[in-house]
Amino acid sequence: GIVIGPKGSKIKLIQEKTGARIDTTGDVFTITGPPAGVSMAEAAVKELVEKGYCAMEYDDFSENFVAVHPSYFPEIIGKGGVVIRKIKDELGVSVKIPEAPKNPPAGKKYKVILAGSNQAAEKAKDVINEIMMYYHHPVTHEGYVHEEVEVAQWAYPFIIGKAGSELRHIQNNYKVKLNIPRDHSLNQSVVIVGEPYGVERAKVYVEKLVWNAEHMPRGRGATDQAEDVWGDEGEIEPWMT
């Protein structure tokens, strides 16, 4: 479990650092040894139970946090947890995502807790901030780049299409992820993410769509196309994570 760790690694570490012995058989842990060691081991086990990590696991221990709107949780976690695992494994940190309601207010943010060495926790904070701004980071999305396109909100329907059809076409054709800003988004530009060749081509395509929209005979008056602005963004393809 989370307290024992893989192959008992966390329990072994606590025993080595405290000189106490921890018996994990049965439902209740039994800690024996010198009084000071037992006290330290008990505190470490309690911390593991409550937080999923303990200060004893890290040299130069530090706790940090990032204020995150819940809409970014899927970006930080990734499909099947692939992104959050990379943050944890590559940087050697613990990342704790809080529970949040399904439809939180646009301005409401929640603390994502980071724990590890001071340097690692600070680096993890940078990674998460960059993911919120640009939807990728070299630690979590190796080889990916992004391009930003400024698009007026009235033109969003032209790059989304009916029921999300244009958006899906762009993403599947160029193997990119197209991120369209919402009220709570940190980056208010359209952000295209993926491998360089696909991103470059997708940007040209999006800019052409916007240009065509701007030069339509009815221009901004094309309100009939603004229904169902967000549509259905479709399934997330493997290359999007």
Secondary structure, DSSP 8 states (H G I E B T S, - for coil): -TTT-GGGHHHHHHHHHH--EEE-SSSS-EEESSHHHHHHHHHHHHHHHHHS--GGGSTTEEEEEEEE-GGGHHHHH-GGGHHHHHHHHHHT-EEE-----SS--TT--EEEEEEEEHHHHHHHHHHHHHHHHHS--TTTSTT-EEEEE---GGGHHHHH-GGGHHHHHHHHHHTEEEE---TT-S--SEEEEE-HHHHHHHHHHHHHHHHHHHTSTTGGG-GGGGTTSS-------GGG-
